[in-house]
C-alpha cells in the first residue's frame, strides 16, 4: 500500500527464558528470601528468568516466530536447564 | 463453593523488568553481536531484561497487582534505569 500508511518493516519477538521445573533457581530463592526480609508474607514461590526483545527485519509473523525460536535454541536459552517461549508483536 | 471445585488459593504475578529507553544495555548489545557472529542478519535491536514470576497467597487479582507493583518498586526493579510491568494470571 504505497502512500499514506507505512507498513511495519520490523517485527518484535519477545523470547522469555525460564528455568525448567525442578531445576534449582538460586536467583528466585534469593528474591523470595529478600521479599521475606522486607516483610512481605504470602509469597509461595519465586522463579527468575530473562526476557530478550529482538527487533527483526521480517514482515511475516510466522517466519519471525521460527527465526526467534531458532535463535533461542542456539544462543538465548540453555535448553538442558531452561525452557523458552516466543511471542511476536509489531514493533 | 465447597465441594467439587477448588478455587485457586494463589495468583501468579509476572513482573517484567526492562532497561528504560536510552539506558545502555550491554547484555542486549552482546546478544546482538553474538547473533551476528552466528550468521543471523536482520537483527535491528536487542534489549535484555528479566522476568520474575511470583506465586502469591492472594485471591483478588487487583490486590495481587498492587502487591506485585509494590515489590517491583522496592526490590525487583531499579526504577532509575529500569521500567517494569506486572501481569496477573491464576497459578
N, CA and C atoms of all chains as a GROMACS GRO file, in nm:
protein
  546
    1UNK      N    1   0.084  -0.120   0.000
    1UNK     CA    2   0.000   0.000   0.000
    1UNK      C    3   0.088   0.125   0.000
    2UNK      N    4   0.126   0.178  -0.117
    2UNK     CA    5   0.212   0.296  -0.118
    2UNK      C    6   0.131   0.419  -0.076
    3UNK      N    7   0.198   0.517  -0.024
    3UNK     CA    8   0.127   0.640   0.010
    3UNK      C    9   0.120   0.666   0.158
    4UNK      N   10   0.000   0.676   0.212
    4UNK     CA   11  -0.012   0.736   0.344
    4UNK      C   12   0.003   0.639   0.462
    5UNK      N   13   0.007   0.508   0.439
    5UNK     CA   14   0.028   0.420   0.553
    5UNK      C   15   0.162   0.348   0.538
    6UNK      N   16   0.239   0.348   0.643
    6UNK     CA   17   0.368   0.281   0.642
    6UNK      C   18   0.352   0.146   0.710
    7UNK      N   19   0.374   0.037   0.636
    7UNK     CA   20   0.370  -0.095   0.696
    7UNK      C   21   0.494  -0.113   0.783
    8UNK      N   22   0.481  -0.182   0.896
    8UNK     CA   23   0.599  -0.203   0.980
    8UNK      C   24   0.701  -0.288   0.906
    9UNK      N   25   0.827  -0.248   0.912
    9UNK     CA   26   0.931  -0.324   0.845
    9UNK      C   27   1.001  -0.420   0.940
   10UNK      N   28   0.974  -0.401   1.066
   10UNK     CA   29   1.030  -0.496   1.162
   10UNK      C   30   0.918  -0.554   1.248
   11UNK      N   31   0.943  -0.672   1.299
   11UNK     CA   32   0.855  -0.732   1.398
   11UNK      C   33   0.934  -0.750   1.526
   12UNK      N   34   0.868  -0.736   1.637
   12UNK     CA   35   0.935  -0.755   1.765
   12UNK      C   36   0.905  -0.896   1.818
   13UNK      N   37   1.011  -0.968   1.843
   13UNK     CA   38   0.997  -1.100   1.905
   13UNK      C   39   1.038  -1.089   2.050
   14UNK      N   40   0.956  -1.141   2.138
   14UNK     CA   41   0.992  -1.145   2.280
   14UNK      C   42   1.016  -1.290   2.320
   15UNK      N   43   1.140  -1.318   2.358
   15UNK     CA   44   1.178  -1.453   2.399
   15UNK      C   45   1.189  -1.454   2.551
   16UNK      N   46   1.106  -1.536   2.616
   16UNK     CA   47   1.110  -1.547   2.761
   16UNK      C   48   1.176  -1.680   2.797
   17UNK      N   49   1.279  -1.673   2.877
   17UNK     CA   50   1.357  -1.792   2.914
   17UNK      C   51   1.343  -1.813   3.063
   18UNK      N   52   1.294  -1.931   3.102
   18UNK     CA   53   1.276  -1.961   3.245
   18UNK      C   54   1.347  -2.092   3.280
   19UNK      N   55   1.394  -2.103   3.406
   19UNK     CA   56   1.448  -2.232   3.448
   19UNK      C   57   1.339  -2.339   3.441
   20UNK      N   58   1.376  -2.460   3.397
   20UNK     CA   59   1.277  -2.568   3.389
   20UNK      C   60   1.232  -2.609   3.528
   21UNK      N   61   1.108  -2.660   3.540
   21UNK     CA   62   1.063  -2.708   3.671
   21UNK      C   63   1.160  -2.813   3.725
   22UNK      N   64   1.193  -2.804   3.852
   22UNK     CA   65   1.284  -2.899   3.913
   22UNK      C   66   1.429  -2.852   3.911
   23UNK      N   67   1.459  -2.755   3.825
   23UNK     CA   68   1.595  -2.702   3.820
   23UNK      C   69   1.612  -2.598   3.930
   24UNK      N   70   1.721  -2.607   4.003
   24UNK     CA   71   1.748  -2.513   4.112
   24UNK      C   72   1.753  -2.370   4.057
   25UNK      N   73   1.688  -2.278   4.126
   25UNK     CA   74   1.681  -2.139   4.081
   25UNK      C   75   1.730  -2.049   4.194
   26UNK      N   76   1.861  -2.035   4.211
   26UNK     CA   77   1.914  -1.958   4.324
   26UNK      C   78   1.872  -1.811   4.322
   27UNK      N   79   1.857  -1.753   4.203
   27UNK     CA   80   1.815  -1.613   4.195
   27UNK      C   81   1.672  -1.597   4.247
   28UNK      N   82   1.585  -1.690   4.207
   28UNK     CA   83   1.447  -1.688   4.256
   28UNK      C   84   1.442  -1.704   4.407
   29UNK      N   85   1.524  -1.799   4.459
   29UNK     CA   86   1.529  -1.823   4.605
   29UNK      C   87   1.577  -1.696   4.677
   30UNK      N   88   1.677  -1.629   4.621
   30UNK     CA   89   1.731  -1.507   4.683
   30UNK      C   90   1.625  -1.397   4.687
   31UNK      N   91   1.548  -1.385   4.578
   31UNK     CA   92   1.442  -1.284   4.574
   31UNK      C   93   1.335  -1.316   4.678
   32UNK      N   94   1.296  -1.445   4.688
   32UNK     CA   95   1.195  -1.485   4.785
   32UNK      C   96   1.241  -1.451   4.926
   33UNK      N   97   1.369  -1.479   4.954
   33UNK     CA   98   1.427  -1.451   5.086
   33UNK      C   99   1.426  -1.300   5.113
   34UNK      N  100   1.467  -1.221   5.015
   34UNK     CA  101   1.472  -1.075   5.031
   34UNK      C  102   1.331  -1.018   5.052
   35UNK      N  103   1.233  -1.072   4.981
   35UNK     CA  104   1.095  -1.025   4.999
   35UNK      C  105   1.048  -1.055   5.142
   36UNK      N  106   1.084  -1.172   5.193
   36UNK     CA  107   1.052  -1.208   5.332
   36UNK      C  108   1.114  -1.109   5.430
   37UNK      N  109   1.241  -1.076   5.406
   37UNK     CA  110   1.311  -0.979   5.493
   37UNK      C  111   1.245  -0.842   5.489
   38UNK      N  112   1.188  -0.806   5.374
   38UNK     CA  113   1.121  -0.676   5.361
   38UNK      C  114   0.981  -0.677   5.423
   39UNK      N  115   0.938  -0.793   5.474
   39UNK     CA  116   0.810  -0.800   5.542
   39UNK      C  117   0.694  -0.850   5.457
   40UNK      N  118   0.723  -0.894   5.337
   40UNK     CA  119   0.616  -0.948   5.253
   40UNK      C  120   0.592  -1.095   5.291
   41UNK      N  121   0.475  -1.123   5.347
   41UNK     CA  122   0.438  -1.261   5.374
   41UNK      C  123   0.357  -1.311   5.255
   42UNK      N  124   0.332  -1.439   5.251
   42UNK     CA  125   0.243  -1.492   5.149
   42UNK      C  126   0.302  -1.499   5.010
   43UNK      N  127   0.435  -1.508   5.005
   43UNK     CA  128   0.499  -1.532   4.875
   43UNK      C  129   0.535  -1.679   4.870
   44UNK      N  130   0.466  -1.754   4.788
   44UNK     CA  131   0.481  -1.900   4.788
   44UNK      C  132   0.607  -1.944   4.714
   45UNK      N  133   0.620  -1.901   4.591
   45UNK     CA  134   0.735  -1.943   4.513
   45UNK      C  135   0.774  -1.830   4.420
   46UNK      N  136   0.903  -1.818   4.396
   46UNK     CA  137   0.954  -1.715   4.306
   46UNK      C  138   1.046  -1.784   4.206
   47UNK      N  139   1.028  -1.753   4.080
   47UNK     CA  140   1.120  -1.804   3.978
   47UNK      C  141   1.167  -1.686   3.895
   48UNK      N  142   1.297  -1.682   3.871
   48UNK     CA  143   1.356  -1.571   3.798
   48UNK      C  144   1.406  -1.619   3.662
   49UNK      N  145   1.369  -1.546   3.560
   49UNK     CA  146   1.415  -1.579   3.425
   49UNK      C  147   1.457  -1.454   3.354
   50UNK      N  148   1.474  -1.466   3.224
   50UNK     CA  149   1.514  -1.348   3.148
   50UNK      C  150   1.425  -1.332   3.027
   51UNK      N  151   1.422  -1.212   2.978
   51UNK     CA  152   1.342  -1.182   2.859
   51UNK      C  153   1.430  -1.105   2.762
   52UNK      N  154   1.428  -1.147   2.636
   52UNK     CA  155   1.507  -1.082   2.533
   52UNK      C  156   1.412  -1.034   2.424
   53UNK      N  157   1.412  -0.903   2.401
   53UNK     CA  158   1.329  -0.846   2.294
   53UNK      C  159   1.416  -0.820   2.173
   54UNK      N  160   1.376  -0.877   2.060
   54UNK     CA  161   1.453  -0.865   1.936
   54UNK      C  162   1.367  -0.796   1.831
   55UNK      N  163   1.418  -0.688   1.772
   55UNK     CA  164   1.351  -0.626   1.657
   55UNK      C  165   1.410  -0.689   1.532
   56UNK      N  166   1.327  -0.763   1.458
   56UNK     CA  167   1.374  -0.840   1.342
   56UNK      C  168   1.327  -0.776   1.212
   57UNK      N  169   1.416  -0.770   1.114
   57UNK     CA  170   1.378  -0.725   0.979
   57UNK      C  171   1.297  -0.835   0.912
   58UNK      N  172   1.173  -0.843   0.943
   58UNK     CA  173   1.088  -0.952   0.895
   58UNK      C  174   0.946  -0.902   0.901
   59UNK      N  175   0.866  -0.931   0.799
   59UNK     CA  176   0.729  -0.882   0.800
   59UNK      C  177   0.628  -0.996   0.819
   60UNK      N  178   0.676  -1.120   0.808
   60UNK     CA  179   0.588  -1.235   0.821
   60UNK      C  180   0.598  -1.288   0.965
   61UNK      N  181   0.491  -1.276   1.045
   61UNK     CA  182   0.497  -1.319   1.184
   61UNK      C  183   0.538  -1.466   1.200
   62UNK      N  184   0.495  -1.553   1.109
   62UNK     CA  185   0.529  -1.695   1.120
   62UNK      C  186   0.679  -1.715   1.103
   63UNK      N  187   0.737  -1.643   1.005
   63UNK     CA  188   0.882  -1.653   0.983
   63UNK      C  189   0.959  -1.595   1.101
   64UNK      N  190   0.910  -1.483   1.154
   64UNK     CA  191   0.976  -1.422   1.270
   64UNK      C  192   0.973  -1.517   1.389
   65UNK      N  193   0.861  -1.586   1.406
   65UNK     CA  194   0.848  -1.684   1.515
   65UNK      C  195   0.952  -1.796   1.500
   66UNK      N  196   0.962  -1.851   1.379
   66UNK     CA  197   1.057  -1.960   1.353
   66UNK      C  198   1.200  -1.912   1.376
   67UNK      N  199   1.230  -1.792   1.326
   67UNK     CA  200   1.364  -1.736   1.340
   67UNK      C  201   1.400  -1.716   1.488
   68UNK      N  202   1.308  -1.658   1.563
   68UNK     CA  203   1.335  -1.632   1.705
   68UNK      C  204   1.350  -1.762   1.783
   69UNK      N  205   1.270  -1.864   1.747
   69UNK     CA  206   1.283  -1.995   1.815
   69UNK      C  207   1.420  -2.056   1.786
   70UNK      N  208   1.465  -2.039   1.662
   70UNK     CA  209   1.596  -2.090   1.623
   70UNK      C  210   1.707  -2.019   1.703
   71UNK      N  211   1.696  -1.886   1.714
   71UNK     CA  212   1.793  -1.808   1.793
   71UNK      C  213   1.791  -1.852   1.940
   72UNK      N  214   1.672  -1.878   1.992
   72UNK     CA  215   1.660  -1.917   2.133
   72UNK      C  216   1.729  -2.050   2.157
   73UNK      N  217   1.707  -2.146   2.065
   73UNK     CA  218   1.768  -2.278   2.081
   73UNK      C  219   1.920  -2.270   2.070
   74UNK      N  220   1.970  -2.184   1.978
   74UNK     CA  221   2.114  -2.180   1.951
   74UNK      C  222   2.191  -2.092   2.047
   75UNK      N  223   2.128  -1.985   2.098
   75UNK     CA  224   2.204  -1.889   2.177
   75UNK      C  225   2.137  -1.847   2.308
   76UNK      N  226   2.007  -1.816   2.301
   76UNK     CA  227   1.946  -1.742   2.412
   76UNK      C  228   1.914  -1.830   2.532
   77UNK      N  229   1.878  -1.956   2.506
   77UNK     CA  230   1.841  -2.045   2.616
   77UNK      C  231   1.936  -2.164   2.621
   78UNK      N  232   1.962  -2.212   2.740
   78UNK     CA  233   2.031  -2.340   2.757
   78UNK      C  234   1.920  -2.443   2.776
   79UNK      N  235   1.886  -2.515   2.670
   79UNK     CA  236   1.764  -2.599   2.674
   79UNK      C  237   1.779  -2.721   2.764
   80UNK      N  238   1.898  -2.744   2.815
   80UNK     CA  239   1.914  -2.852   2.913
   80UNK      C  240   1.843  -2.814   3.044
   81UNK      N  241   1.857  -2.688   3.082
   81UNK     CA  242   1.802  -2.645   3.212
   81UNK      C  243   1.698  -2.534   3.200
   82UNK      N  244   1.678  -2.482   3.078
   82UNK     CA  245   1.584  -2.371   3.062
   82UNK      C  246   1.482  -2.402   2.952
   83UNK      N  247   1.361  -2.353   2.974
   83UNK     CA  248   1.261  -2.359   2.868
   83UNK      C  249   1.239  -2.217   2.817
   84UNK      N  250   1.190  -2.204   2.695
   84UNK     CA  251   1.165  -2.071   2.642
   84UNK      C  252   1.033  -2.068   2.568
   85UNK      N  253   0.979  -1.949   2.553
   85UNK     CA  254   0.865  -1.931   2.464
   85UNK      C  255   0.883  -1.799   2.390
   86UNK      N  256   0.824  -1.793   2.271
   86UNK     CA  257   0.842  -1.677   2.182
   86UNK      C  258   0.706  -1.615   2.155
   87UNK      N  259   0.696  -1.485   2.173
   87UNK     CA  260   0.576  -1.412   2.132
   87UNK      C  261   0.616  -1.308   2.028
   88UNK      N  262   0.532  -1.288   1.928
   88UNK     CA  263   0.562  -1.192   1.821
   88UNK      C  264   0.462  -1.077   1.828
   89UNK      N  265   0.513  -0.956   1.819
   89UNK     CA  266   0.426  -0.838   1.813
   89UNK      C  267   0.486  -0.740   1.713
   90UNK      N  268   0.405  -0.653   1.656
   90UNK     CA  269   0.458  -0.549   1.569
   90UNK      C  270   0.547  -0.455   1.649
   91UNK      N  271   0.653  -0.407   1.588
   91UNK     CA  272   0.748  -0.322   1.662
   91UNK      C  273   0.737  -0.179   1.613
   92UNK      N  274  -1.749  -2.188   4.735
   92UNK     CA  275  -1.818  -2.304   4.680
   92UNK      C  276  -1.753  -2.433   4.734
   93UNK      N  277  -1.802  -2.485   4.847
   93UNK     CA  278  -1.738  -2.605   4.900
   93UNK      C  279  -1.776  -2.726   4.815
   94UNK      N  280  -1.692  -2.827   4.817
   94UNK     CA  281  -1.728  -2.948   4.742
   94UNK      C  282  -1.637  -2.974   4.625
   95UNK      N  283  -1.695  -2.975   4.506
   95UNK     CA  284  -1.622  -3.035   4.395
   95UNK      C  285  -1.530  -2.941   4.317
   96UNK      N  286  -1.537  -2.811   4.340
   96UNK     CA  287  -1.443  -2.724   4.269
   96UNK      C  288  -1.350  -2.657   4.368
   97UNK      N  289  -1.221  -2.659   4.336
   97UNK     CA  290  -1.121  -2.597   4.422
   97UNK      C  291  -1.084  -2.462   4.362
   98UNK      N  292  -1.112  -2.355   4.435
   98UNK     CA  293  -1.072  -2.222   4.388
   98UNK      C  294  -0.921  -2.209   4.404
   99UNK      N  295  -0.854  -2.139   4.312
   99UNK     CA  296  -0.710  -2.123   4.328
   99UNK      C  297  -0.680  -2.038   4.451
  100UNK      N  298  -0.583  -2.082   4.531
  100UNK     CA  299  -0.550  -2.009   4.652
  100UNK      C  300  -0.433  -1.912   4.628
  101UNK      N  301  -0.368  -1.930   4.516
  101UNK     CA  302  -0.260  -1.837   4.482
  101UNK      C  303  -0.285  -1.778   4.344
  102UNK      N  304  -0.229  -1.661   4.324
  102UNK     CA  305  -0.228  -1.600   4.192
  102UNK      C  306  -0.082  -1.584   4.151
  103UNK      N  307  -0.058  -1.601   4.023
  103UNK     CA  308   0.078  -1.582   3.974
  103UNK      C  309   0.093  -1.442   3.915
  104UNK      N  310   0.190  -1.370   3.967
  104UNK     CA  311   0.224  -1.237   3.913
  104UNK      C  312   0.351  -1.251   3.832
  105UNK      N  313   0.348  -1.199   3.713
  105UNK     CA  314   0.470  -1.197   3.632
  105UNK      C  315   0.517  -1.052   3.620
  106UNK      N  316   0.635  -1.024   3.675
  106UNK     CA  317   0.694  -0.891   3.670
  106UNK      C  318   0.803  -0.891   3.564
  107UNK      N  319   0.786  -0.808   3.462
  107UNK     CA  320   0.888  -0.797   3.356
  107UNK      C  321   0.962  -0.666   3.374
  108UNK      N  322   1.092  -0.674   3.385
  108UNK     CA  323   1.176  -0.557   3.410
  108UNK      C  324   1.268  -0.536   3.290
  109UNK      N  325   1.260  -0.418   3.229
  109UNK     CA  326   1.341  -0.388   3.110
  109UNK      C  327   1.420  -0.259   3.132
  110UNK      N  328   1.539  -0.249   3.072
  110UNK     CA  329   1.610  -0.122   3.078
  110UNK      C  330   1.526  -0.014   3.010
  111UNK      N  331   1.524   0.106   3.069
  111UNK     CA  332   1.448   0.216   3.009
  111UNK      C  333   1.508   0.257   2.876
  112UNK      N  334   1.426   0.311   2.784
  112UNK     CA  335   1.480   0.360   2.657
  112UNK      C  336   1.591   0.462   2.682
  113UNK      N  337   1.700   0.449   2.611
  113UNK     CA  338   1.811   0.542   2.628
  113UNK      C  339   1.915   0.493   2.726
  114UNK      N  340   1.879   0.397   2.809
  114UNK     CA  341   1.976   0.342   2.904
  114UNK      C  342   2.060   0.237   2.832
  115UNK      N  343   2.192   0.245   2.850
  115UNK     CA  344   2.282   0.150   2.788
  115UNK      C  345   2.248   0.007   2.832
  116UNK      N  346   2.243  -0.084   2.735
  116UNK     CA  347   2.206  -0.222   2.764
  116UNK      C  348   2.316  -0.315   2.712
  117UNK      N  349   2.425  -0.332   2.788
  117UNK     CA  350   2.539  -0.409   2.739
  117UNK      C  351   2.504  -0.555   2.710
  118UNK      N  352   2.412  -0.612   2.789
  118UNK     CA  353   2.374  -0.752   2.766
  118UNK      C  354   2.303  -0.766   2.631
  119UNK      N  355   2.212  -0.672   2.603
  119UNK     CA  356   2.145  -0.673   2.473
  119UNK      C  357   2.242  -0.656   2.358
  120UNK      N  358   2.337  -0.565   2.375
  120UNK     CA  359   2.439  -0.542   2.272
  120UNK      C  360   2.522  -0.670   2.249
  121UNK      N  361   2.558  -0.737   2.357
  121UNK     CA  362   2.637  -0.861   2.347
  121UNK      C  363   2.560  -0.969   2.272
  122UNK      N  364   2.429  -0.978   2.301
  122UNK     CA  365   2.346  -1.078   2.233
  122UNK      C  366   2.336  -1.045   2.084
  123UNK      N  367   2.315  -0.917   2.052
  123UNK     CA  368   2.306  -0.876   1.911
  123UNK      C  369   2.436  -0.911   1.837
  124UNK      N  370   2.550  -0.885   1.902
  124UNK     CA  371   2.680  -0.916   1.844
  124UNK      C  372   2.695  -1.066   1.822
  125UNK      N  373   2.658  -1.144   1.921
  125UNK     CA  374   2.671  -1.290   1.911
  125UNK      C  375   2.580  -1.346   1.802
  126UNK      N  376   2.460  -1.290   1.788
  126UNK     CA  377   2.369  -1.335   1.682
  126UNK      C  378   2.430  -1.306   1.545
  127UNK      N  379   2.494  -1.187   1.531
  127UNK     CA  380   2.564  -1.154   1.406
  127UNK      C  381   2.674  -1.254   1.375
  128UNK      N  382   2.751  -1.289   1.478
  128UNK     CA  383   2.858  -1.388   1.461
  128UNK      C  384   2.805  -1.525   1.419
  129UNK      N  385   2.685  -1.558   1.466
  129UNK     CA  386   2.624  -1.687   1.430
  129UNK      C  387   2.562  -1.684   1.290
  130UNK      N  388   2.566  -1.569   1.224
  130UNK     CA  389   2.517  -1.561   1.087
  130UNK      C  390   2.376  -1.506   1.072
  131UNK      N  391   2.316  -1.462   1.183
  131UNK     CA  392   2.182  -1.404   1.173
  131UNK      C  393   2.192  -1.258   1.129
  132UNK      N  394   2.145  -1.229   1.010
  132UNK     CA  395   2.138  -1.090   0.966
  132UNK      C  396   1.998  -1.038   1.001
  133UNK      N  397   1.979  -0.910   0.988
  133UNK     CA  398   1.844  -0.855   1.003
  133UNK      C  399   1.796  -0.848   1.146
  134UNK      N  400   1.890  -0.842   1.240
  134UNK     CA  401   1.851  -0.817   1.378
  134UNK      C  402   1.878  -0.670   1.407
  135UNK      N  403   1.771  -0.594   1.423
  135UNK     CA  404   1.786  -0.449   1.434
  135UNK      C  405   1.830  -0.407   1.574
  136UNK      N  406   1.757  -0.448   1.673
  136UNK     CA  407   1.791  -0.408   1.810
  136UNK      C  408   1.756  -0.522   1.904
  137UNK      N  409   1.835  -0.534   2.006
  137UNK     CA  410   1.811  -0.637   2.106
  137UNK      C  411   1.814  -0.570   2.243
  138UNK      N  412   1.715  -0.599   2.324
  138UNK     CA  413   1.716  -0.549   2.462
  138UNK      C  414   1.693  -0.667   2.556
  139UNK      N  415   1.774  -0.672   2.660
  139UNK     CA  416   1.766  -0.784   2.753
  139UNK      C  417   1.713  -0.736   2.887
  140UNK      N  418   1.616  -0.807   2.939
  140UNK     CA  419   1.561  -0.774   3.069
  140UNK      C  420   1.541  -0.900   3.150
  141UNK      N  421   1.466  -0.887   3.258
  141UNK     CA  422   1.444  -1.004   3.341
  141UNK      C  423   1.296  -1.018   3.371
  142UNK      N  424   1.259  -1.139   3.404
  142UNK     CA  425   1.120  -1.165   3.437
  142UNK      C  426   1.118  -1.244   3.568
  143UNK      N  427   1.033  -1.202   3.659
  143UNK     CA  428   1.022  -1.268   3.789
  143UNK      C  429   0.877  -1.314   3.805
  144UNK      N  430   0.859  -1.444   3.822
  144UNK     CA  431   0.725  -1.499   3.845
  144UNK      C  432   0.708  -1.526   3.994
  145UNK      N  433   0.604  -1.469   4.050
  145UNK     CA  434   0.578  -1.481   4.193
  145UNK      C  435   0.443  -1.548   4.214
  146UNK      N  436   0.440  -1.657   4.291
  146UNK     CA  437   0.312  -1.716   4.332
  146UNK      C  438   0.273  -1.655   4.465
  147UNK      N  439   0.164  -1.578   4.463
  147UNK     CA  440   0.122  -1.502   4.581
  147UNK      C  441  -0.001  -1.565   4.645
  148UNK      N  442  -0.002  -1.570   4.779
  148UNK     CA  443  -0.120  -1.614   4.853
  148UNK      C  444  -0.223  -1.502   4.851
  149UNK      N  445  -0.294  -1.493   4.744
  149UNK     CA  446  -0.387  -1.382   4.724
  149UNK      C  447  -0.491  -1.430   4.623
  150UNK      N  448  -0.617  -1.399   4.647
  150UNK     CA  449  -0.719  -1.444   4.553
  150UNK      C  450  -0.779  -1.329   4.473
  151UNK      N  451  -0.748  -1.206   4.513
  151UNK     CA  452  -0.804  -1.090   4.444
  151UNK      C  453  -0.698  -1.037   4.344
  152UNK      N  454  -0.726  -1.048   4.214
  152UNK     CA  455  -0.628  -1.005   4.115
  152UNK      C  456  -0.584  -0.859   4.131
  153UNK      N  457  -0.676  -0.771   4.171
  153UNK     CA  458  -0.640  -0.629   4.186
  153UNK      C  459  -0.541  -0.611   4.300
  154UNK      N  460  -0.564  -0.685   4.412
  154UNK     CA  461  -0.472  -0.677   4.525
  154UNK      C  462  -0.337  -0.737   4.489
  155UNK      N  463  -0.339  -0.848   4.414
  155UNK     CA  464  -0.214  -0.911   4.372
  155UNK      C  465  -0.133  -0.816   4.283
  156UNK      N  466  -0.204  -0.746   4.195
  156UNK     CA  467  -0.139  -0.648   4.106
  156UNK      C  468  -0.070  -0.539   4.188
  157UNK      N  469  -0.144  -0.483   4.284
  157UNK     CA  470  -0.089  -0.376   4.369
  157UNK      C  471   0.032  -0.426   4.448
  158UNK      N  472   0.020  -0.547   4.504
  158UNK     CA  473   0.127  -0.605   4.584
  158UNK      C  474   0.252  -0.626   4.498
  159UNK      N  475   0.234  -0.682   4.378
  159UNK     CA  476   0.349  -0.710   4.291
  159UNK      C  477   0.415  -0.581   4.244
  160UNK      N  478   0.333  -0.477   4.218
  160UNK     CA  479   0.390  -0.347   4.178
  160UNK      C  480   0.473  -0.288   4.291
  161UNK      N  481   0.424  -0.305   4.413
  161UNK     CA  482   0.495  -0.256   4.530
  161UNK      C  483   0.629  -0.329   4.545
  162UNK      N  484   0.627  -0.460   4.528
  162UNK     CA  485   0.751  -0.540   4.534
  162UNK      C  486   0.849  -0.499   4.425
  163UNK      N  487   0.795  -0.472   4.307
  163UNK     CA  488   0.880  -0.434   4.194
  163UNK      C  489   0.950  -0.302   4.224
  164UNK      N  490   0.874  -0.206   4.279
  164UNK     CA  491   0.932  -0.074   4.309
  164UNK      C  492   1.037  -0.084   4.420
  165UNK      N  493   1.012  -0.170   4.519
  165UNK     CA  494   1.101  -0.177   4.636
  165UNK      C  495   1.221  -0.267   4.614
  166UNK      N  496   1.206  -0.371   4.533
  166UNK     CA  497   1.314  -0.470   4.525
  166UNK      C  498   1.351  -0.513   4.383
  167UNK      N  499   1.250  -0.542   4.302
  167UNK     CA  500   1.279  -0.616   4.178
  167UNK      C  501   1.335  -0.528   4.068
  168UNK      N  502   1.293  -0.402   4.063
  168UNK     CA  503   1.340  -0.312   3.958
  168UNK      C  504   1.415  -0.195   4.019
  169UNK      N  505   1.515  -0.147   3.948
  169UNK     CA  506   1.579  -0.021   3.983
  169UNK      C  507   1.514   0.084   3.894
  170UNK      N  508   1.417   0.158   3.952
  170UNK     CA  509   1.332   0.243   3.868
  170UNK      C  510   1.405   0.365   3.812
  171UNK      N  511   1.528   0.387   3.854
  171UNK     CA  512   1.607   0.494   3.792
  171UNK      C  513   1.642   0.456   3.647
  172UNK      N  514   1.676   0.329   3.627
  172UNK     CA  515   1.722   0.286   3.494
  172UNK      C  516   1.634   0.177   3.433
  173UNK      N  517   1.536   0.127   3.509
  173UNK     CA  518   1.453   0.017   3.457
  173UNK      C  519   1.305   0.050   3.469
  174UNK      N  520   1.228   0.003   3.373
  174UNK     CA  521   1.083   0.011   3.384
  174UNK      C  522   1.030  -0.131   3.406
  175UNK      N  523   0.912  -0.140   3.463
  175UNK     CA  524   0.856  -0.274   3.485
  175UNK      C  525   0.708  -0.274   3.452
  176UNK      N  526   0.658  -0.393   3.425
  176UNK     CA  527   0.513  -0.409   3.416
  176UNK      C  528   0.475  -0.541   3.483
  177UNK      N  529   0.350  -0.544   3.531
  177UNK     CA  530   0.303  -0.659   3.608
  177UNK      C  531   0.182  -0.719   3.537
  178UNK      N  532   0.185  -0.849   3.516
  178UNK     CA  533   0.068  -0.921   3.465
  178UNK      C  534   0.028  -1.025   3.569
  179UNK      N  535  -0.103  -1.042   3.586
  179UNK     CA  536  -0.154  -1.139   3.684
  179UNK      C  537  -0.226  -1.252   3.612
  180UNK      N  538  -0.195  -1.374   3.653
  180UNK     CA  539  -0.265  -1.490   3.598
  180UNK      C  540  -0.290  -1.588   3.711
  181UNK      N  541  -0.389  -1.674   3.700
  181UNK     CA  542  -0.410  -1.779   3.800
  181UNK      C  543  -0.292  -1.873   3.799
  182UNK      N  544  -0.254  -1.924   3.916
  182UNK     CA  545  -0.134  -2.011   3.922
  182UNK      C  546  -0.177  -2.154   3.950
   0.00000   0.00000   0.00000
